[in-house]
Amino acid sequence: QFCGAPVVQKVFGTLTVRGVPVDEVAARAVSDDRTVVVMTTESATIEMEDAGSRQQGGCLGILTGISYVSGVDYYRGINDKYTSMVPKKHIIPPNPTMLMASVDCDVYAKLLTEKKWDKVSSHLVNGVARLVRGGVDLLVIASNTARAIKLQGLTTVGLIGTEATMRESYLKDRLARHGIKVIIPPEEVLGTIFSFIMNELGFGVFKESTRAYFGTQIRALKDCGAQGVIMGCTEIELLMDTYESPDIPLFASAALHIEAAANIVAKSLSLDEFLPPSE
């Protein structure tokens, strides 16, 4: 989710989607007479083309290894959602055609913390290229949010995620185009949040003490004016799955992303439902 545009540029060159430059979160590319759609958690702005003889919405590619825990969650979630929407044709409920590629999370995390963005892109593009060569039509980088926030009528939200997600502007800028202001935790806790993600959550370690810490950060964001909080990391969603926050809605970005991907591959939703008003 940290390099959607650079990855596409390196595989396919300079691209646009309906006139929107490739530096936006979602991009469409044509390769070998196929349309490939890249979909990241930031906005899920995607649209499937006619997939010909491919099953329903085409072949779905999942890039994982950032961390592998999120890839497992995506694979299970997309299958569960898809089978609940698409009626069976023969003997059992159908599942979507999918391919997965996994990259080394340790290398990814090192480059990310060093802010070597070009090398981050090069690392992830290796996985993307394998999926493209495998014939995918829709690529999900496992790592809709804006649409869900707008449906609740909110205008200011908090954001908790990796340090890069919280510090960098790509997600905040995209949400701003939907009329949504983003606030993040104070400087002194950003590194601590990221440390929990990299040293515990990324390995499936979910402690009550860590859950309590994140709960404290969520309440602090509410006190700073957040009407809701985006959990901008799959592993945070898994940690906070049992956390109750009756006074502030939590937006599970990966869960929303999974739902959007399943709806698109099942051809239940279109691009226009996710684009900012000006696009």
C-alpha positions as CSV (number, residue, x, y, z in Angstrom):
1,Q,0.0,0.0,0.0
2,F,3.0,2.3,0.2
3,C,4.0,2.3,-3.4
4,G,1.0,1.8,-5.7
5,A,2.0,4.4,-8.2
6,P,5.7,3.7,-8.4
7,V,5.1,0.0,-8.9
8,V,2.8,0.6,-11.8
9,Q,5.1,3.1,-13.4
10,K,8.0,0.6,-13.4
11,V,6.0,-2.2,-14.9
12,F,3.9,-0.3,-17.4
13,G,5.4,3.2,-17.9
14,T,3.5,6.4,-17.5
15,L,-0.2,5.8,-17.2
16,T,-3.5,7.5,-16.5
17,V,-7.0,6.3,-15.4
18,R,-9.8,8.3,-17.0
19,G,-7.4,11.2,-17.3
20,V,-6.1,10.9,-13.7
21,P,-2.3,10.6,-13.5
22,V,-0.7,7.4,-12.2
23,D,0.5,9.1,-9.1
24,E,-3.0,8.6,-7.8
25,V,-3.7,5.5,-5.7
26,A,-5.3,3.4,-8.4
27,A,-4.1,2.9,-11.9
28,R,-5.1,1.0,-15.0
29,A,-2.6,-0.5,-17.4
30,V,-2.8,-2.4,-20.7
31,S,-0.3,-5.2,-21.1
32,D,-0.4,-8.0,-23.7
33,D,-3.9,-6.8,-24.8
34,R,-5.2,-7.3,-21.2
35,T,-6.4,-4.6,-18.8
36,V,-4.8,-4.8,-15.4
37,V,-6.2,-2.8,-12.5
38,V,-4.1,-2.0,-9.5
39,M,-6.1,-1.5,-6.3
40,T,-4.7,-0.3,-3.0
41,T,-6.3,0.2,0.4
42,E,-6.3,4.0,0.1
43,S,-9.4,4.4,-2.0
44,A,-10.2,1.2,-3.9
45,T,-10.8,3.2,-7.1
46,I,-11.1,0.3,-9.5
47,E,-13.2,-0.9,-12.4
48,M,-13.0,-4.3,-14.2
49,E,-13.2,-4.6,-18.0
50,D,-14.8,-7.5,-19.8
51,A,-12.8,-10.5,-18.8
52,G,-13.9,-12.6,-21.8
53,S,-13.8,-16.3,-20.8
54,R,-12.4,-15.6,-17.4
55,Q,-14.5,-16.5,-14.4
56,Q,-16.9,-13.6,-13.4
57,G,-14.7,-10.6,-12.8
58,G,-11.4,-12.0,-14.1
59,C,-8.3,-13.3,-12.3
60,L,-7.5,-11.6,-9.1
61,G,-3.8,-11.1,-8.0
62,I,-2.7,-10.6,-4.4
63,L,0.7,-9.2,-3.5
64,T,1.6,-10.2,0.0
65,G,4.6,-10.6,2.2
66,I,4.1,-7.1,3.7
67,S,3.4,-9.0,6.1
68,Y,2.3,-12.5,5.2
69,V,-0.4,-12.2,8.0
70,S,-2.3,-9.7,5.8
71,G,-2.1,-12.0,2.8
72,V,-3.7,-14.8,4.6
73,D,-6.5,-12.5,5.8
74,Y,-7.1,-11.1,2.3
75,Y,-7.2,-14.6,0.8
76,R,-9.7,-15.8,3.3
77,G,-11.8,-12.6,3.4
78,I,-12.1,-12.3,-0.4
79,N,-13.2,-15.9,-0.8
80,D,-15.7,-15.7,2.0
81,K,-17.2,-12.5,0.6
82,Y,-17.2,-13.7,-3.0
83,T,-18.9,-17.0,-2.2
84,S,-21.6,-15.2,-0.3
85,M,-22.4,-13.0,-3.3
86,V,-22.1,-15.3,-6.3
87,P,-24.6,-18.2,-6.6
88,K,-23.3,-21.7,-7.3
89,K,-23.6,-23.0,-10.8
90,H,-22.8,-26.6,-10.4
91,I,-22.1,-28.4,-7.1
92,I,-20.6,-26.0,-4.5
93,P,-20.4,-22.2,-4.2
94,P,-17.8,-20.8,-6.5
95,N,-14.6,-19.0,-5.5
96,P,-12.8,-16.4,-7.5
97,T,-9.7,-17.3,-9.7
98,M,-6.7,-15.9,-7.8
99,L,-2.9,-15.8,-7.9
100,M,-0.7,-14.8,-5.0
101,A,2.9,-13.5,-4.9
102,S,4.8,-13.0,-1.7
103,V,7.9,-10.8,-1.2
104,D,10.4,-10.7,1.7
105,C,8.9,-8.6,4.5
106,D,12.2,-8.1,6.3
107,V,13.7,-6.4,3.2
108,Y,10.6,-4.4,2.7
109,A,10.6,-3.1,6.3
110,K,14.3,-2.2,6.2
111,L,13.8,-0.1,3.0
112,L,10.7,1.4,4.3
113,T,12.2,2.6,7.6
114,E,15.2,4.0,5.7
115,K,12.7,5.9,3.4
116,K,14.4,4.5,0.3
117,W,11.2,4.8,-1.8
118,D,12.7,3.8,-5.1
119,K,14.1,0.6,-3.6
120,V,10.8,-0.1,-1.9
121,S,9.1,0.1,-5.3
122,S,11.8,-2.1,-7.0
123,H,11.3,-4.7,-4.2
124,L,7.6,-4.9,-4.6
125,V,7.5,-4.6,-8.4
126,N,9.2,-8.0,-8.5
127,G,6.1,-9.5,-7.0
128,V,3.8,-7.4,-9.2
129,A,5.6,-8.5,-12.3
130,R,5.1,-12.2,-11.4
131,L,1.4,-11.6,-11.0
132,V,1.1,-9.7,-14.3
133,R,3.0,-12.5,-16.1
134,G,0.6,-15.0,-14.5
135,G,-2.3,-13.3,-16.2
136,V,-4.1,-11.3,-13.5
137,D,-6.7,-8.7,-14.4
138,L,-7.1,-7.1,-11.0
139,L,-4.2,-6.6,-8.5
140,V,-4.8,-6.2,-4.8
141,I,-1.8,-4.9,-2.9
142,A,-2.6,-6.3,0.6
143,S,-1.8,-3.9,2.7
144,N,-12.8,1.8,0.0
145,T,-11.8,3.6,3.2
146,A,-12.9,7.1,1.9
147,R,-16.3,5.7,0.7
148,A,-17.1,4.1,4.1
149,I,-16.2,7.3,6.0
150,K,-18.4,9.5,3.7
151,L,-21.3,7.1,4.1
152,Q,-21.2,7.9,7.8
153,G,-21.1,11.6,7.1
154,L,-17.8,12.2,8.8
155,T,-15.3,14.9,7.9
156,T,-12.4,14.4,10.3
157,V,-10.8,11.1,11.1
158,G,-7.7,9.9,13.0
159,L,-5.2,7.5,11.3
160,I,-3.1,4.8,12.9
161,G,-0.8,2.7,10.8
162,T,2.9,2.2,10.0
163,E,5.1,5.2,10.5
164,A,5.2,5.9,6.8
165,T,1.4,5.7,6.5
166,M,1.0,8.2,9.3
167,R,3.9,10.6,8.3
168,E,3.7,10.7,4.5
169,S,1.1,12.6,2.6
170,Y,-0.2,10.2,0.0
171,L,-3.1,8.8,2.0
172,K,-4.0,12.2,3.6
173,D,-4.0,13.9,0.3
174,R,-6.2,11.3,-1.3
175,L,-8.7,11.5,1.6
176,A,-8.6,15.3,1.4
177,R,-10.0,15.1,-2.2
178,H,-13.0,13.3,-0.6
179,G,-13.4,16.2,1.8
180,I,-11.9,14.3,4.7
181,K,-9.3,15.8,7.1
182,V,-6.8,13.4,8.7
183,I,-5.1,13.8,12.1
184,I,-2.4,11.5,13.4
185,P,-1.0,10.6,16.9
186,P,1.7,12.9,18.3
187,E,5.3,12.7,17.2
188,E,6.5,10.9,20.3
189,V,4.3,7.8,19.8
190,L,4.7,7.2,16.0
191,G,7.8,5.1,16.4
192,T,6.3,3.1,19.2
193,I,3.2,2.3,17.1
194,F,5.5,1.2,14.2
195,S,7.6,-0.9,16.6
196,F,4.5,-2.9,17.7
197,I,3.6,-3.5,14.1
198,M,7.0,-4.7,13.0
199,N,8.0,-6.7,16.1
200,E,4.7,-8.2,17.3
201,L,1.6,-7.8,15.0
202,G,3.5,-8.7,11.8
203,F,4.2,-12.1,13.3
204,G,0.7,-12.7,14.6
205,V,1.5,-11.8,18.2
206,F,-1.5,-10.0,19.7
207,K,-1.0,-9.0,23.4
208,E,-3.7,-7.5,25.7
209,S,-1.2,-4.9,26.7
210,T,-0.6,-3.9,23.1
211,R,-4.3,-3.8,22.5
212,A,-4.7,-1.5,25.5
213,Y,-2.0,0.8,24.1
214,F,-3.7,1.2,20.8
215,G,-7.0,1.8,22.5
216,T,-5.4,4.6,24.4
217,Q,-4.2,6.1,21.1
218,I,-7.6,5.8,19.6
219,R,-9.2,7.7,22.5
220,A,-6.5,10.4,22.3
221,L,-7.3,10.9,18.6
222,K,-11.0,11.3,19.6
223,D,-10.0,13.9,22.2
224,C,-8.2,15.8,19.4
225,G,-11.3,16.0,17.3
226,A,-11.4,12.7,15.3
227,Q,-15.0,11.6,14.6
228,G,-13.7,8.2,13.7
229,V,-10.3,6.4,13.4
230,I,-8.8,4.6,10.4
231,M,-6.9,1.4,11.2
232,G,-4.5,1.8,8.3
233,C,-2.7,-1.5,8.7
234,T,-4.2,-5.0,8.5
235,E,-2.4,-6.3,11.5
236,I,-3.8,-3.4,13.7
237,E,-7.3,-4.6,12.6
238,L,-6.6,-8.1,13.7
239,L,-5.3,-6.8,17.0
240,M,-8.3,-4.6,17.6
241,D,-10.9,-7.1,16.4
242,T,-12.3,-7.6,19.9
243,Y,-11.9,-3.9,21.0
244,E,-15.1,-2.1,21.7
245,S,-15.4,1.6,20.9
246,P,-19.1,2.6,21.2
247,D,-18.3,6.3,21.2
248,I,-16.1,6.4,18.0
249,P,-16.3,4.3,14.8
250,L,-13.2,2.4,13.7
251,F,-12.6,1.9,10.0
252,A,-10.8,-1.3,9.2
253,S,-9.2,-0.3,5.9
254,A,-8.1,-3.9,4.9
255,A,-11.6,-5.3,5.7
256,L,-13.1,-2.5,3.5
257,H,-10.5,-3.2,0.9
258,I,-11.3,-6.9,0.9
259,E,-15.0,-6.2,0.6
260,A,-14.4,-3.8,-2.3
261,A,-12.2,-6.3,-4.1
262,A,-14.8,-9.1,-3.8
263,N,-17.5,-6.8,-5.0
264,I,-15.5,-5.7,-8.0
265,V,-14.4,-9.2,-9.0
266,A,-18.1,-10.3,-8.7
267,K,-19.0,-7.2,-10.8
268,S,-21.3,-5.8,-8.1
269,L,-19.7,-2.3,-7.9
270,S,-18.2,0.1,-10.3
271,L,-15.4,2.7,-10.3
272,D,-17.7,5.7,-9.9
273,E,-18.7,4.6,-6.4
274,F,-15.2,5.1,-5.1
275,L,-13.9,8.2,-7.0
276,P,-13.7,11.6,-5.4
277,P,-16.5,14.0,-6.4
278,S,-14.3,16.0,-8.9
279,E,-13.3,12.9,-10.8
